[in-house]
Amino acid sequence: MPAKIMSLALSPDKTKLAAGGEKGNIYFISTDSFEITSLIKDAHADWVTGVTFSPDGRYLSSVSWDFKLNIFTASDGKLFKSTLVNTDKALNSVDWNSSGNMICCSSSNSNVYVYNFPDLSPYTVFQGHKGQVYQAQFFSTDSIISTGADARVNVWSLPQKQLMKIFTGF
């Protein structure tokens, strides 16, 4: 196990964890024994900062400081699809929508990127944070919520492809 685990995800059936490490590896850990059951070696070229399972548990998505969004088959850890996100800054988080047909990821370049699944074609890029976006996740079937270095929580509309609401003052 590496010195640092940067991200964790629990499978929908709660039988395994995916742990993204500082050396680009992703570890699968049994929730029964808490032992490593398998490894995706060199899943990324840099720290794995976000991992999450698809709603049906068939896939694992990951993002890294190497600017890539990778999709692996969860059963065997084989690379299913990969895309280089159009950013010059680290990727920080990744999430699937509840129907499993969209993926979003946040970046240190102030943007949230949304992709269609399974082809990983770009759907939209949300711009509006000032500073890096720490976390982005699907809030409902038609919206994404994100937070970043600007101390704001933004709510984005997927159908309208625009910022709907900003929360500040926490």
Secondary structure, DSSP 8 states (H G I E B T S, - for coil): --S-EEEEEE-TTSSEEEEEETTS-EEEEETTT--EEEEETTSSSS-EEEEEE-TTSSEEEEEETTSEEEEEETTT--EEEEEE-S-SS-EEEEEE-TTSSEEEEEETTSEEEEEETTT--EEEEEE--SS-EEEEEEEETTEEEEEETTS-EEEEETTTTEEEEEE---
